Structures are given as structure tokens and as C-alpha cells.
């Protein structure tokens, strides 16, 4: 089998340099060398040929809109018929954003694309980078699927394969990675691939798809993300804002008594800025959730808030009108929506 490895940097491509973690070009081949040593004298030896490219080498927290566009363009230009799969190494800080972005851009790609990252530099004994890479290779070799995924092993847990548009944000001071509502795709047990949903065909290709364009040049997302907190004040809606994604507390609620909530909703409506609520849509709603419809907010189905941000971002930069944005945001694309 032939796998293309796209290195972009991140912790998995970094080293400890005088007390600071920094990208290192030699890590591009160290990971593959570590993999080859791990599979030496096993059934996986000589099963895979790797080809390597590196569009850039950076820490993922420095990811910009133009970097995402460059990476997406790089993936779209690849001749998928020349490979059995693609592994894309990435830093953990913005892994969820990039994974969702690439998933929406290339849709149900004809070969599997698997993101791989590391919680520590490869030399650190606590690092899960080699495991994540190893199981990404096994997933490509053993599955008969397509689409965009993330291979990641949390400490003390089994290696898991996540759908790229279902990842949720990390908890503070915790490098464990999870899918929304724990709806990941598969896992490895005793080195064997197990699909979580036995009713799901091994080809992820049945959901709706939509082709987004990538405008030239640098661009700002145009989306305002609002996180609720006690004592919050709603921000002003500048001329750069084209849409709002409002997250909720874990029960799907926000403070309905906020003194400037109605004024914020009024200004948004006056400026024709759609407001979307993410984090609600599951279970019996609380009384405070009545305000969503009263204020003209759009309640999104259950999905990863990060994926919904990226999806809304793509709608905005593609210049869609509000009706089209609402339609796409509530439509299942690349298995982002749970039901």
C-alpha cells in the first residue's frame, strides 16, 4: 500500500529546544523511522510505502485563515488514485478546527484522510504520537472507508478513530480528545479494528455533501463566537461580522435574563446578521430556552460547536445569503450532525 504523509508541524513535528517546544525539520522522518522500527518483523513490515510532503512547518496555535486555505488547496490537488490513503500530521491546539475544515472542503474523499497529532514531543515517553500514527496506518490498511478521520489514543484508553467533524474542544490542562456525545467511529482492541456502530457500513458516503469554494487571498472568518459566562456583556456587532455562533451551557441554555440580550438580538436582526445557537437540541428544553425563538435565533441540531463554527465560517466566506446559510447549517454534511 502507498500512503502520502503530509507534515505540517505541531508537537508531533517538534523538539524541546532550550526549554521551549519548537518545530524541527528532522522530525518529518523521525516519526516514520520510529514506525518502521515498531513494525519490524511483524505482518505490517514492508506492507506500506510512504511518500512525504510538507506544505509548511509550524505550531498549530499559529494557524491562520490563509494557512488553512493553503493546506486545503494542497489536499485538493492530490491525485487520490495514486495513494491508498493520506495521513496529515498536525498540532493538537487547533486540530479540531483544521480537521473539520478539511472534512468540509474535500467531503467524502475517495480515499481515507487521517489526522495524526501528539500530546508530547516524540522523544518523551508519555507521547502518544507514534501510537496515533501506527493506528492511522492500520486503519487505512484494514478499513474500507473514505472520508476524513482523526486517530488518537487518550492516556489509559484504547486507540480511537474519530470522524473529523465531530471533535469537541479539549478541557483545560487535559490533552484527551473526544467526539461530541462520545460518538466516535471505531477503536482498536488488541490491535484489531472494531467499528463502534455495527450497523454502519464501512464506507462513510451516504450523507449529504456540499462543495465549498476557497476564495483567494487572506480572509477573516466573519463569524463571532460567543461563549456564555456569568456576568457577561454582549459585544458590539462590528461591520466585519456576518454571522454569530452562540454557544450554551452544558444543558443547552444561556442567561435569558441578560439585560442586553434583547438589544443584541435587535441589532443583529437590523443588520441582517443571523444568530445560531449551538449546544442545545438534545433532551427536554429548559424554560429559559424559549428566548431563542422569541429573539429569532436559529437552534442548530446536536453537533460539535467547533464544527458548526467552521461550517458557518465556510458559508460566510462563500457569500451565501441567510436562507442558504440556515439551510446548510441544519443539513448533515460529512456526518457532523448526530441525528
C-alpha positions in Angstrom: 0.0 0.0 0.0 1.1 3.6 -0.6 0.3 6.3 1.9 1.0 10.0 1.5 2.1 11.7 4.7 1.6 15.5 4.9 3.6 17.1 7.6 2.6 20.5 8.9 4.5 20.7 12.2 2.9 20.8 15.7 4.2 18.9 18.7 4.5 15.7 16.7 7.0 17.5 14.5 8.8 19.5 17.2 11.6 19.1 19.7 12.5 20.5 23.1 14.8 23.4 22.2 16.4 25.0 25.3 13.2 24.7 27.3 10.8 25.6 24.5 8.9 23.3 22.1 9.7 24.3 18.6 9.2 22.8 15.1 12.1 20.8 13.8 12.5 19.7 10.2 14.2 16.4 11.1 11.1 15.2 12.9 9.4 14.7 9.5 11.4 11.5 9.0 11.8 10.5 12.7 8.2 9.6 13.0 8.3 7.3 10.0 11.6 5.8 11.3 10.0 5.1 14.6 7.1 3.5 12.9 9.4 1.2 10.8 11.2 0.1 14.0 7.9 -0.7 15.6 6.6 -2.9 12.8 10.0 -4.6 12.2 9.5 -8.4 12.0 5.6 -8.1 12.1 2.9 -8.5 9.5 3.0 -4.8 8.9 6.7 -4.7 7.8 7.1 -3.8 4.1 3.3 -3.5 3.8 3.3 0.3 3.4 5.4 2.7 1.3 5.3 6.3 2.5 5.7 9.4 0.4 6.2 12.7 2.2 5.4 16.3 1.5 5.4 19.4 3.8 3.5 22.5 2.7 4.6 24.3 5.9 6.1 23.5 9.3 4.6 25.4 12.2 3.0 25.2 15.7 -0.8 24.8 15.2 -1.7 27.6 17.6 -0.3 30.0 15.0 -2.7 28.7 12.3 -4.3 31.4 10.3 -7.1 31.5 7.7 -4.5 31.6 4.9 -2.7 28.6 6.3 -6.0 26.6 6.3 -6.6 27.6 2.7 -3.1 26.6 1.7 -3.5 23.2 3.4 -6.9 22.6 1.9 -5.6 23.5 -1.5 -2.7 21.1 -1.1 -5.1 18.2 -0.3 -7.5 19.0 -3.1 -4.7 19.0 -5.6 -3.5 15.4 -4.7 -4.2 12.7 -7.2 -6.1 10.3 -4.9 -5.8 7.4 -7.4 -2.0 7.4 -6.7 -2.5 6.5 -3.0 -4.4 4.2 -0.7 -4.7 6.9 2.0 -3.4 10.2 3.4 -2.0 10.9 6.8 -1.9 14.5 7.9 0.2 15.4 10.9 -1.0 18.4 12.9 -0.6 20.1 16.3 -3.2 19.5 18.9 -4.2 23.1 19.8 -6.2 23.7 16.6 -6.6 20.1 15.4 -10.4 20.2 15.7 -10.6 23.3 13.6 -8.4 22.0 10.8 -9.9 18.5 10.8 -13.4 19.9 10.4 -12.3 22.4 7.8 -10.6 19.8 5.6 -13.6 17.5 6.1 -16.0 20.1 4.8 -13.7 21.1 1.9 -13.0 17.6 0.5 -16.2 15.9 1.7 -16.3 12.1 1.3 -12.9 11.9 -0.4 -12.3 8.7 -2.4 -9.5 7.5 0.0 -9.3 7.9 3.8 -7.6 11.0 5.1 -6.5 10.6 8.8 -5.2 13.4 11.0 -2.4 12.4 13.5 -1.0 14.5 16.4 0.9 14.1 19.6 0.4 15.2 23.2 4.2 15.4 23.8 7.3 15.5 21.6 8.2 12.1 20.2 11.2 11.6 22.4 9.0 12.0 25.6 8.0 8.6 26.9 4.5 10.0 27.6 4.0 10.8 23.9 1.1 9.1 22.1 2.3 10.4 18.7 3.7 7.0 17.5 0.6 5.2 18.6 -1.6 7.7 16.8 0.4 7.3 13.6 0.6 3.5 13.9 -3.2 3.1 14.2 -3.8 5.6 11.4 -1.8 3.4 9.2 -3.6 0.3 10.4 -7.0 2.0 9.8 -6.1 2.9 6.3 -4.8 -0.6 5.6 -7.7 -2.5 7.2 -10.8 -0.4 6.7 -12.7 0.0 3.5 -13.9 3.5 4.1 -13.5 7.1 2.8 -13.8 10.5 4.4 -11.7 12.4 7.0 -10.8 11.0 10.4 -8.6 11.6 13.4 -6.5 8.8 15.1 -5.9 9.5 18.8 -5.2 7.5 21.9 -6.1 9.1 25.2 -3.9 8.2 28.2 -5.1 4.9 29.7 -7.6 4.3 26.9 -7.9 2.4 23.7 -6.8 4.0 20.4 -9.8 5.5 18.7 -10.8 6.7 15.2 -12.9 9.8 15.3 -14.9 11.5 12.5 -13.1 14.8 11.7 -16.3 16.9 12.0 -17.3 15.5 15.4 -14.4 16.6 17.6 -15.1 18.8 20.6 -12.7 21.2 22.4 -10.1 20.0 24.9 -10.7 20.5 28.6 -8.3 22.9 30.3 -5.0 21.2 31.2 -6.2 17.9 29.6 -4.9 16.5 26.3 -7.6 13.9 26.0 -9.6 14.1 22.7 -13.3 13.3 22.4 -16.1 13.2 19.9 -19.4 15.0 20.6 -21.6 12.8 22.8 -18.7 10.2 22.6 -19.9 9.4 19.0 -16.5 8.3 17.6 -16.3 5.9 14.6 -14.1 3.0 15.6 -11.5 1.8 18.0 -8.6 -0.8 18.2 -8.7 -3.6 20.8 -5.8 -6.0 20.9 -4.6 -4.4 17.7 -7.9 -5.3 15.9 -10.2 -2.7 14.3 -13.6 -2.6 15.8 -16.4 -0.4 14.5 -18.5 1.2 17.2 -21.7 1.2 15.3 -22.1 -2.3 13.8 -25.0 -1.2 11.6 -22.8 1.4 9.9 -21.3 0.3 6.5 -17.6 0.6 6.3 -18.0 3.2 3.6 -18.9 6.6 5.0 -20.6 8.0 2.0 -24.3 8.2 2.4 -24.8 11.6 4.0 -25.4 14.8 2.0 -22.4 16.6 0.7 -21.8 20.2 -0.4 -18.9 21.8 -2.2 -17.4 24.9 -0.7 -15.1 27.2 -2.6 -11.9 28.6 -1.3 -11.6 32.4 -2.1 -8.2 33.7 -3.0 -6.1 35.7 -0.5 -6.2 36.0 3.2 -9.6 36.2 4.9 -11.1 36.8 8.3 -13.8 34.2 9.3 -16.5 36.9 9.6 -18.1 34.8 12.4 -18.4 36.0 16.0 -18.3 33.2 18.6 -19.9 33.9 21.9 -19.3 31.7 25.0 -21.7 32.2 27.9 -20.4 33.1 31.4 -21.9 34.6 34.5 -21.9 38.4 34.3 -21.2 38.5 30.6 -21.9 41.6 28.4 -22.8 41.1 24.8 -20.2 42.5 22.3 -20.8 45.1 19.7 -21.5 43.8 16.2 -18.9 45.4 14.0 -19.1 45.7 10.2 -16.8 42.7 9.9 -19.4 40.3 11.5 -21.5 38.4 9.0 -22.9 35.7 11.4 -22.9 34.8 15.1 -22.4 31.4 16.7 -23.7 31.4 20.3 -22.6 28.5 22.5 -24.6 27.4 25.5 -24.1 26.0 29.0 -23.9 22.2 29.0 -27.8 21.9 29.4 -28.3 24.0 26.2 -29.1 27.2 28.0 -27.9 30.8 28.2 -28.9 33.6 30.6 -32.3 34.6 29.3 -32.4 37.5 31.9 -29.3 39.2 30.5 -30.1 42.9 30.3 -28.6 43.5 26.9 -29.7 40.2 25.2 -32.8 41.6 23.6 -30.8 44.7 22.3 -28.1 42.4 20.9 -30.8 40.3 19.1 -32.5 43.5 17.8 -29.2 44.9 16.4 -28.4 41.6 14.8 -31.8 41.4 13.1 -31.5 45.1 12.0 -28.0 44.4 10.4 -29.3 41.1 8.9 -26.8 39.1 10.9 -28.1 35.5 11.6 -27.5 34.2 15.1 -27.1 30.4 15.6 -27.4 28.5 18.9 -25.1 25.5 19.3 -25.1 23.1 22.2 -28.8 22.8 22.5 -31.1 20.4 20.7 -31.0 17.4 22.9 -33.5 16.4 25.6 -36.4 18.3 27.1 -35.6 22.1 26.8 -35.5 24.3 29.8 -37.9 27.2 30.2 -35.1 29.7 29.6 -34.6 28.3 26.1 -37.9 29.9 25.0 -36.0 33.0 24.3 -34.2 31.5 21.3 -37.3 31.6 19.1 -38.6 34.8 20.6 -35.4 36.5 19.7 -35.2 35.0 16.2 -32.2 32.8 16.9 -31.6 29.6 14.9 -31.2 26.5 17.0 -28.8 24.0 15.5 -29.1 20.2 15.7 -26.7 18.3 18.1 -23.2 18.7 16.7 -19.7 19.7 17.6 -19.6 23.5 18.3 -16.2 23.7 16.6 -17.5 22.0 13.5 -20.5 24.4 13.5 -18.2 27.3 13.7 -16.1 26.1 10.8 -19.2 25.3 8.7 -20.6 28.7 9.4 -17.3 30.3 8.5 -17.2 28.5 5.1 -20.8 29.6 4.4 -19.8 33.2 5.2 -16.7 33.3 3.0 -18.6 31.7 0.2 -21.0 34.7 0.2 -24.2 32.6 0.8 -27.4 34.5 1.7 -29.0 34.0 5.0 -31.6 31.5 3.8 -29.0 29.3 2.2 -26.8 29.6 5.3 -29.6 28.4 7.6 -30.3 25.5 5.2 -26.7 24.3 5.1 -26.2 24.8 8.9 -29.1 22.5 9.6 -28.2 19.9 7.0 -26.0 16.9 7.8 -22.7 17.2 6.0 -19.8 14.7 6.4 -21.6 13.2 9.4 -21.3 16.4 11.5 -24.9 16.3 12.9 -25.6 13.4 15.1 -29.2 12.6 14.2 
